[in-house]
């Protein structure tokens, strides 16, 4: 029932008037995203800690349990929850494999626990408890466990008390444990369900190398092939990268094809933008013939696997005017009053070589299914990671449905949202299912900006659903701070990305210190979005050895393969950022100091009251081991005097010891 019309023209809801209604309150359930509307993100095989405030009226003792299951399973698994203090309870469970899960909390009145608490209080006060002991005996008989083991313990206690009248028999800890296994749960209430998605390990940590396949040939001006890409895999794997991310590999449109440097008119030999997807050779499920065949692509995927890498594929939900869908499904595209299809725009930017599908068309379901099937096609070819271009320009419900459709079939598929847009939109995409997200890292350069931004990403609730992937550059973005071509700064930005975030990436050419911009723009001059680039991958002055060192240190230190467990350290230099990270299990800790200015500097790296170690063995940091030189340093006054010469190495990484 609802109480209505308490005041004129007002309707209020009240608690149920049914006296048998819920007795318990469940508050501040953690982890939880937007009241359970979206799934919490975790890694399969790792413990999920669950906390909640649970209470009821009166002074009765409570019992609580954590229930969890795969979303497609019917049977619940049960884990006891333990009382902590101030009505806060704690439990945990471990999702064994990737997939969608649900957990809930049950609470009930613990009748035996309540009797035991009251009995001990009266006994301590010197009151006569003979009658209370008899009530306890009756309660044991009433709540007799069904399972053989606990039942035998309770029956023995009943028998012994009957023979001796010794109340201590009814208070034994073994008896209390047995009674907790009783099936009786009066006043049983259950919380709301909380969804959780368990991802595979690659979702949490990876070093991405972004490659433009058509620029991998060693012959100047010649279109690269998948075989050229395969030839580079051993080198890229040796540098310590885990993910080979390919820009779009589909046939490139001819109508309104862009020329070099995004020129509106193209020359006969211009290759166009690989984001203008589709021509007479096919669309999103086809391959640009100049790259090779589908068998060649499968060979590339296999070669990556042989070197411990995975392929990530760039998916852009847009079409060139030559895409087969425009003839096969003309109703998927909106036409202007003169009958033409409007090309894509983001004023003042114009994309004359691209048209967008109309998600509000009459056959929107057919469009959704076709785009989902594109992803399923590439999964069949061995791809399990997708970088989605500009997902914020497509309907949120489409992505939520598509990601669920794909991950229901293969829970190990990873989706990276390439969305540089408003913060709440970026966070919404992460909530509705994207496994990882691009960030504002590219534009966070000062110590204060970095600390503020990382504090946001690693705080609650963002850390429960938003997995950042820090790219230092992309084909679209050459940050202002790198346009001077200073090697120390390229190293510093790579070190920041690789140590602050467990997922980070570089765009090919970064290792060669490529920095020539379009005047006044954060874009590359001679961008290979519009032309083929041929490079000497061993060009003098490259920082390949530096990237390899950073990646190897990451692999050897699980603390750097997670993002959330990060704390900033004090430094007495505004141009040095310091922080400490710990592994999920607490067995590995790494402290990092990175210079943000070019001049050599000495500073005090202070650890304050920072403690490291597993939860039950946490102790202060006492000693630091330089992860490059192997030198060891004892802390003095909880700190260490450190010198950095950014021209040699702008970053110092220490393994922490207690």
Secondary structure, DSSP 8 states (H G I E B T S, - for coil): -----SBTTB--------TTS--EEEEEEES-BGGGTB-EEEETTSEEEEEEEEEESSS--EEEEEEEEETT-SS-EEEE-EEEETTEEEEEEE--SSEEEEEEEEEEE-HHHHHHHHHHHHHHTT---HHHHHHHHHHHHHT--SSHHHHHHHHHHHHHHHHH--GGGGG-HHHHHHHTT-S--TT-EE---EEEEEE-GGGT-EEEEEE-GGG--SSTT----HHHHHHHHHHHHHTT--EEEE---S-B--TT---GGG-SS--TT----TTSB-BTTBSTTS--TTT--HHHHHHHHHHHHHTT-EEEEEEE--B-TT-THHHH-GGGS-B-TTS-B-EEEETTEEEEEEE---TTSTTHHHHHHHHHHHHHHHHHTT--EEEEETGGGS-HHHHHHHHHHHHHH-TT-EEEEE--S-HHHHHHHHHTT-SEE--SGGG--SHHHHHHHHHHHTSTTHHHH--BEEES-BTTB--GGGTT--HHHHHHHHHHHHHH-SEEEEETTGGGT---B-TTSSSBTT-TTTS-----TT-TT--HHHHHHHHHHHHH-GGGG-SSSEEEEEES-TTEEEEEEE-TTSS-EEEEEEESSSS-EEEEEE-TT-EESSTTS-EE--EEEETTT--EEE-BTTEEEEEE-TTT-SEEEEEEE-
